[in-house]
Amino acid sequence: MTVRTRTLDVDHLVVGAGASGLAFTDALIDHSDARVALVDRRDGVGGHWREAYPFVRLHQASSFYGVASTVLAEGRTQVEGPEAGLHERADQPTIQAYYDDVVERRMVGTGRVELFTGADYLGDRSFVSLETGVHHVVPEHCRVVDARYLAPRIPAETPPRFAVGEGVTVVPVNDLVALEHEPSQYVVVGSGKTATDACVWLLGRGVDPDRICWVRPRDPWMLNRALIQPDPEVYLGMVAELVRLAASAESLDALFLDLEEAGIMLRVDPSVTPSMAKAPTLGTWELDLLRTITHVVRRGHVVAVERGHLRLAEGSVAIAEDAVVVNCAADGLRSRPRTPIWGEDAITLQPIRAGFPCFGAALAGYVEATRPAGASGDEERNRLCPPSSFGNTLADWARMNVHGMRSSAAFGAEPDIRAWSDRVALNPARVPPEHPGSPALDAAREGLARWTAPGLARLAVLGGLEAPGSVA
């Protein structure tokens, strides 16, 4: 059989049409005349959102997510419910419709982006259509953009990490809404945002907290959602307080307790010192619900689920014979080594500011579009945009913030990047040009000016990046 091959006339091959790949592409074509091939193995755009559980919402304000050219959910504020006054958090259908529209209108509709879904990237600058078998290659000058390096893994696409015995019902969190019977007990496995979402959803449907067993191998620290808002007085005020407290922190545990006292960090159980700091946001109303669950298992990761009991790394516990085990455990935020974003073989998208991956990808797209081509241009790009990382342990969280704030100082010193980032809603630290100013904003800026350097120096020591007494 003859294999058909097509050579594409493009300047960039973006592998992965999820949040990062789309944010990069949007900013790139907005600030250059580049032509792009956008490739994804799934049958449409939006990445993991296509397989997200039905009751998921962004844990952050919608404005911080999506692409730079188009504000998700138009920056609306909630007017009712427990989060009235906070910015809206989009649900899965809203996010998917947004991405479908952005790709059709902003990308494919311009004639400068070719979209290839249901296609497998083969490496070596080529990919193949899974339906037709047609191979596509790109020219030598074309840059490959790896938007999959930190792509999240979700329970719907990840088999359980534990053995499942005969007669046991184990479902990914996606299938929770489709259960045909009400078990006497739900066993929620996982410590992160997905598990908290599952617990909140069950409790919101009226499930008695005593019917929920929550297997938490580690307890997490979470950010108070009320402070992670697209209002510069609120967000910058939070950061200023964070670095002020960090400057004199004796240890990371002590720092997190101080952040809790300041209302910045939350934990479900005040009697347990958390060891995990991926730091999603959480509403205080959700915290109140989660604290009603008293059957919490802390015996390490689940090894096997058998009818009537769980086997864990540090022992066994009994569960109901008809228990439904809800698997919420997957690497939603993957911990992989930081690598230069502009490499010899590919542009590898990673966060740049601490957290906020959509802003990092859009920033990379803008810098790719506006800096000169060639090795010297890439050296400058990497100087301006060194990658940050995602948090996991408390030390990871400290390093994430050090890398992210140092990166912010680097790209923020460039007048054009500063002007662009202040116009982009994805940037949590932006002060829009039309902002009238306020005493609260002045106080936040004064706090940042005073405490950022000593706070980062101390975080660098606590995170193991610098030796005590060195200059960070």
Legacy VTK file of the C-alpha trace (Angstrom):
# vtk DataFile Version 3.0
C-alpha trace
ASCII
DATASET POLYDATA
POINTS 472 float
0.000 0.000 0.000
1.285 3.437 -0.910
1.470 5.830 2.025
0.361 9.305 1.056
2.529 12.136 2.363
1.683 15.809 2.465
4.187 18.582 3.200
2.673 21.506 5.073
3.597 25.136 4.452
3.758 26.192 8.107
6.183 27.931 10.452
5.119 26.206 13.685
3.820 22.714 14.436
1.965 22.836 17.767
1.500 19.360 19.212
-1.428 19.400 21.613
-4.659 21.396 21.185
-5.365 21.757 24.893
-5.165 24.859 27.059
-1.431 25.490 26.627
-1.239 24.784 22.906
-4.206 27.028 22.176
-2.960 29.890 24.384
0.441 29.775 22.658
-1.061 29.668 19.164
-3.487 32.512 19.848
-0.739 34.870 21.030
1.677 33.788 18.287
-0.664 34.520 15.380
-1.899 37.712 17.049
1.601 39.210 17.032
3.213 37.720 13.912
2.323 36.458 10.460
3.253 32.864 11.359
1.351 29.947 9.876
0.579 27.085 12.248
-0.370 23.410 12.104
-2.245 22.448 15.275
-2.297 18.704 15.993
-4.112 16.639 18.610
-4.791 12.947 19.058
-8.277 13.607 20.389
-11.201 14.151 18.027
-11.504 17.834 18.882
-9.855 20.717 20.701
-9.809 21.502 24.401
-7.513 18.766 25.681
-8.536 17.097 28.930
-11.669 19.241 29.159
-13.253 16.956 26.588
-13.114 14.148 29.164
-13.667 16.158 32.350
-16.215 15.055 34.964
-19.634 16.656 34.482
-19.685 18.746 37.681
-16.179 20.163 37.349
-15.600 23.903 37.438
-12.419 25.873 37.172
-10.954 26.302 40.635
-9.850 29.809 39.651
-11.610 32.798 38.106
-12.514 32.245 34.455
-10.539 35.344 33.456
-7.303 33.539 34.316
-8.009 30.700 31.880
-8.180 30.352 28.107
-6.437 32.509 25.497
-5.205 36.088 25.622
-7.394 37.471 22.838
-10.748 36.370 24.263
-11.778 36.529 27.916
-13.492 33.347 29.076
-16.988 34.038 30.447
-16.411 37.752 29.712
-15.017 38.338 33.201
-18.438 38.103 34.832
-18.952 38.290 38.594
-21.214 35.852 40.440
-24.380 37.490 41.702
-25.844 34.690 43.806
-24.859 31.614 45.755
-22.053 31.097 48.274
-19.519 32.883 46.049
-21.569 35.982 45.252
-19.179 38.846 44.584
-16.352 36.601 43.378
-15.551 36.177 39.714
-17.288 33.429 37.798
-15.739 29.957 37.467
-16.661 28.328 34.166
-18.021 24.798 33.967
-17.031 22.122 31.461
-19.643 22.890 28.767
-18.782 26.594 28.900
-15.056 25.921 28.549
-15.547 23.479 25.690
-17.829 25.845 23.782
-15.332 28.664 24.342
-12.453 26.655 22.878
-14.515 25.462 19.916
-15.418 29.074 19.140
-11.897 30.453 19.622
-10.352 27.845 17.324
-12.958 28.274 14.612
-13.136 32.063 14.719
-9.672 33.184 15.809
-7.491 30.469 14.327
-8.874 28.330 11.519
-11.073 31.187 10.353
-8.044 33.371 9.625
-6.626 30.868 7.151
-3.336 30.825 9.036
-3.988 27.804 11.256
-4.632 24.293 9.968
-6.260 22.012 12.519
-5.588 18.267 12.540
-7.549 16.368 15.172
-7.531 12.588 15.403
-3.858 12.717 14.448
-0.864 11.094 16.124
2.449 12.943 16.323
5.217 10.533 15.334
8.213 12.647 16.260
10.750 13.592 13.632
8.566 16.532 12.536
5.712 14.408 11.225
2.271 13.162 12.190
-0.331 10.781 10.770
-4.093 10.954 10.521
-5.578 8.072 12.521
-8.577 7.974 10.180
-7.025 8.297 6.713
-3.443 7.182 7.308
-2.122 10.274 5.516
1.321 11.332 6.767
2.084 15.004 7.176
5.551 16.503 7.424
6.733 20.033 8.068
9.711 21.845 6.509
13.056 22.218 8.235
12.475 25.838 9.198
9.258 24.917 11.019
9.468 24.998 14.834
7.909 22.162 16.819
5.999 23.268 19.925
5.490 20.595 22.569
2.282 21.490 24.414
2.029 18.038 26.042
5.027 18.103 28.382
2.925 18.906 31.438
-0.436 17.759 30.069
-2.617 16.671 32.988
-3.646 13.096 33.541
-7.232 12.617 34.626
-9.066 9.660 36.219
-11.278 9.148 33.151
-8.186 8.325 31.082
-6.018 6.739 33.783
-6.596 3.202 35.122
-6.716 2.860 38.921
-3.288 2.614 40.518
-4.533 -0.200 42.742
-5.754 -3.741 42.241
-9.507 -4.264 42.080
-10.998 -7.442 43.464
-13.979 -9.358 42.139
-17.383 -7.890 42.891
-16.084 -4.444 43.814
-17.506 -1.323 42.160
-14.739 1.128 41.292
-15.640 4.104 39.106
-13.701 7.118 37.848
-15.095 10.362 39.175
-16.750 10.974 35.771
-19.128 8.069 36.331
-20.300 9.195 39.751
-23.289 11.030 38.272
-24.400 7.970 36.309
-24.649 5.457 39.169
-27.897 3.545 38.962
-28.126 2.749 42.667
-27.294 4.471 45.935
-24.684 2.502 47.874
-24.548 2.546 51.644
-21.058 4.053 51.416
-18.951 6.100 49.023
-15.167 5.700 49.272
-13.457 8.726 47.704
-9.786 8.070 46.881
-7.546 11.090 46.414
-6.194 14.168 48.178
-6.457 16.883 45.546
-8.993 19.107 43.820
-10.808 16.252 42.078
-11.431 14.482 45.376
-12.638 17.669 47.067
-14.957 18.298 44.108
-16.370 14.773 44.416
-16.966 15.165 48.157
-18.585 18.586 47.731
-20.822 17.245 44.944
-21.972 14.293 47.061
-22.636 16.477 50.088
-24.452 19.012 47.923
-26.811 16.245 46.776
-27.701 15.514 50.370
-25.513 12.451 50.969
-24.994 12.022 54.701
-21.338 12.792 55.582
-21.231 9.544 57.576
-21.762 7.631 54.309
-18.518 9.016 52.877
-15.106 7.505 53.563
-12.354 9.813 52.321
-8.993 8.172 51.652
-6.436 10.989 51.872
-2.866 9.689 51.635
-1.698 13.279 52.228
-3.487 16.327 53.514
-3.329 19.371 51.226
-2.876 23.085 51.698
-5.269 25.075 49.498
-5.501 28.765 48.627
-8.463 30.810 49.751
-10.338 31.410 46.511
-11.558 34.818 47.667
-7.984 36.126 47.358
-7.159 34.658 43.927
-9.240 37.171 42.023
-8.637 39.402 38.964
-8.629 42.512 41.134
-5.130 43.960 41.617
-5.790 45.224 45.133
-6.865 41.740 46.214
-4.336 39.606 44.341
-1.296 41.852 44.769
-2.241 42.456 48.381
-2.209 38.683 48.929
1.208 38.317 47.279
2.619 41.192 49.320
1.451 39.536 52.541
2.854 36.184 51.397
6.366 37.537 50.817
6.216 39.561 54.044
5.472 36.431 56.053
8.040 34.413 54.101
10.821 36.873 54.919
10.853 35.871 58.602
9.614 32.266 58.363
11.561 29.758 60.467
10.328 26.792 58.421
7.865 25.968 55.669
5.422 24.445 58.149
5.589 27.649 60.202
5.102 29.766 57.083
1.985 27.865 56.044
0.539 28.237 59.535
1.170 31.983 59.292
-0.487 32.031 55.861
-3.446 30.192 57.351
-3.680 32.757 60.126
-3.638 35.491 57.468
-6.538 33.817 55.635
-4.439 32.950 52.572
-4.089 29.178 53.018
-6.771 26.684 54.055
-6.631 23.090 55.300
-9.490 20.693 55.883
-8.348 19.315 59.234
-6.759 21.851 61.611
-5.300 18.996 63.686
-3.195 17.637 60.808
-0.138 19.353 59.303
-0.465 19.028 55.506
2.459 17.780 53.428
0.977 18.560 49.999
0.934 22.038 48.480
-0.299 21.842 44.897
-2.430 24.735 46.200
-5.652 24.750 44.209
-8.171 27.310 45.374
-11.021 26.415 47.700
-14.073 28.346 48.830
-14.667 28.702 52.539
-18.180 27.308 51.980
-16.592 24.181 50.481
-14.248 23.960 53.453
-17.211 23.968 55.805
-18.805 21.093 53.883
-15.604 19.048 53.730
-15.118 19.321 57.478
-18.376 17.425 58.032
-16.685 14.268 56.710
-15.125 12.592 59.736
-14.298 9.152 58.320
-10.877 9.992 56.877
-8.294 7.271 56.158
-4.621 8.263 56.318
-2.698 5.035 55.823
-0.860 5.808 52.620
-1.872 4.990 49.071
-4.427 2.312 48.252
-2.823 -0.974 47.212
-5.959 -3.009 46.554
-9.725 -2.774 46.913
-11.518 -5.952 47.859
-15.096 -6.602 48.818
-15.508 -5.273 52.338
-12.067 -3.757 52.846
-9.222 -1.626 51.526
-5.599 -2.638 51.628
-3.299 0.354 51.937
0.437 0.860 52.153
0.185 1.186 55.935
-2.598 -1.233 56.838
-6.175 -2.186 56.044
-9.593 -0.713 56.792
-13.092 -2.123 56.526
-15.588 -0.663 54.077
-19.197 -1.527 53.298
-19.814 -4.655 51.230
-21.661 -2.575 48.626
-19.318 0.436 48.749
-18.688 2.383 45.562
-15.043 3.393 45.318
-14.630 6.715 43.488
-11.194 6.994 41.901
-10.029 10.623 41.957
-6.298 9.897 41.918
-4.284 11.012 38.867
-1.458 13.442 38.099
-3.568 16.490 37.384
-0.475 18.667 37.886
2.526 16.727 36.709
5.907 17.160 38.324
8.515 16.989 35.572
11.970 18.548 35.396
12.166 22.183 34.370
13.779 22.491 30.971
14.557 25.566 28.841
11.380 26.472 27.000
13.263 27.245 23.774
15.355 24.158 23.098
17.268 22.901 20.102
14.548 20.464 19.039
11.349 22.018 20.347
9.644 24.791 22.256
8.508 23.035 25.428
5.643 24.889 27.068
5.744 25.226 30.863
4.488 27.732 33.440
6.520 30.931 33.664
4.808 32.906 36.408
4.099 30.675 39.434
0.990 28.709 38.459
-1.388 30.064 35.780
-0.276 27.851 32.849
-2.478 29.631 30.291
-0.707 32.914 30.950
2.684 31.188 30.669
1.787 29.641 27.307
0.401 32.917 25.971
3.515 34.755 27.150
5.699 32.202 25.355
3.646 32.754 22.195
4.047 36.521 22.461
7.807 36.311 23.071
8.221 33.813 20.221
6.430 36.241 17.913
8.276 39.407 18.943
11.919 38.403 19.393
14.409 37.800 16.556
14.812 34.365 15.015
17.927 32.267 15.491
20.040 30.983 18.349
20.703 34.407 19.840
16.986 35.125 19.799
16.267 31.893 21.645
18.929 32.718 24.203
17.164 36.019 24.836
13.772 34.304 25.004
15.036 31.868 27.619
16.523 34.722 29.623
13.193 36.518 29.639
11.060 33.435 30.291
12.795 30.842 32.473
10.238 28.170 33.388
8.595 27.784 36.732
7.056 24.495 37.920
4.011 23.113 39.661
3.859 22.559 43.385
3.582 19.198 45.138
5.436 19.168 48.436
5.848 22.318 50.509
9.427 22.640 49.233
8.137 22.335 45.648
5.702 25.147 46.381
8.512 27.350 47.676
10.642 26.653 44.596
7.669 27.273 42.307
7.182 30.716 43.800
10.876 31.590 43.679
11.213 30.567 40.033
7.934 32.250 39.124
8.695 35.568 40.807
12.203 35.681 39.366
10.697 35.046 35.926
8.143 37.797 36.504
10.950 40.227 37.270
12.766 39.218 34.075
9.911 39.570 31.612
8.351 42.474 33.519
11.489 44.556 32.937
10.788 44.577 29.181
8.523 47.555 28.358
6.625 45.824 25.549
6.027 42.637 27.551
4.940 44.675 30.552
2.492 46.634 28.414
1.148 43.447 26.797
0.790 41.563 30.081
-1.095 44.470 31.684
-3.669 44.193 28.896
-4.056 40.413 29.201
-6.693 39.131 31.623
-4.818 35.810 31.948
-2.162 37.643 33.965
-3.219 37.548 37.637
-0.821 40.361 38.590
-1.854 42.828 35.920
-2.892 46.368 36.674
-5.010 47.417 33.686
-4.034 50.769 32.141
-7.510 52.123 32.893
-7.315 51.242 36.606
-8.022 54.423 38.615
-5.713 53.499 41.487
-6.625 53.181 45.149
-5.067 53.283 48.630
-5.290 49.478 48.772
-3.333 49.147 45.525
-0.743 51.643 46.765
-0.351 49.614 49.971
0.052 46.377 48.004
2.718 47.910 45.797
4.571 49.312 48.801
4.485 45.898 50.449
5.804 44.198 47.328
8.610 46.751 46.988
9.657 46.233 50.597
9.253 42.488 51.050
9.725 40.735 47.690
13.535 40.544 47.848
13.831 39.286 51.455
10.786 37.045 51.040
12.207 35.375 47.927
15.613 35.011 49.541
14.066 33.163 52.466
11.828 31.017 50.225
14.892 30.060 48.200
16.584 28.781 51.360
13.471 26.991 52.598
12.990 25.405 49.183
16.587 24.214 48.989
17.568 26.484 46.116
20.095 28.499 48.109
22.316 27.753 51.059
21.573 29.675 54.277
23.351 33.003 54.211
23.668 33.169 50.408
22.058 35.836 48.256
19.097 34.534 46.223
LINES 1 473
472 0 1 2 3 4 5 6 7 8 9 10 11 12 13 14 15 16 17 18 19 20 21 22 23 24 25 26 27 28 29 30 31 32 33 34 35 36 37 38 39 40 41 42 43 44 45 46 47 48 49 50 51 52 53 54 55 56 57 58 59 60 61 62 63 64 65 66 67 68 69 70 71 72 73 74 75 76 77 78 79 80 81 82 83 84 85 86 87 88 89 90 91 92 93 94 95 96 97 98 99 100 101 102 103 104 105 106 107 108 109 110 111 112 113 114 115 116 117 118 119 120 121 122 123 124 125 126 127 128 129 130 131 132 133 134 135 136 137 138 139 140 141 142 143 144 145 146 147 148 149 150 151 152 153 154 155 156 157 158 159 160 161 162 163 164 165 166 167 168 169 170 171 172 173 174 175 176 177 178 179 180 181 182 183 184 185 186 187 188 189 190 191 192 193 194 195 196 197 198 199 200 201 202 203 204 205 206 207 208 209 210 211 212 213 214 215 216 217 218 219 220 221 222 223 224 225 226 227 228 229 230 231 232 233 234 235 236 237 238 239 240 241 242 243 244 245 246 247 248 249 250 251 252 253 254 255 256 257 258 259 260 261 262 263 264 265 266 267 268 269 270 271 272 273 274 275 276 277 278 279 280 281 282 283 284 285 286 287 288 289 290 291 292 293 294 295 296 297 298 299 300 301 302 303 304 305 306 307 308 309 310 311 312 313 314 315 316 317 318 319 320 321 322 323 324 325 326 327 328 329 330 331 332 333 334 335 336 337 338 339 340 341 342 343 344 345 346 347 348 349 350 351 352 353 354 355 356 357 358 359 360 361 362 363 364 365 366 367 368 369 370 371 372 373 374 375 376 377 378 379 380 381 382 383 384 385 386 387 388 389 390 391 392 393 394 395 396 397 398 399 400 401 402 403 404 405 406 407 408 409 410 411 412 413 414 415 416 417 418 419 420 421 422 423 424 425 426 427 428 429 430 431 432 433 434 435 436 437 438 439 440 441 442 443 444 445 446 447 448 449 450 451 452 453 454 455 456 457 458 459 460 461 462 463 464 465 466 467 468 469 470 471
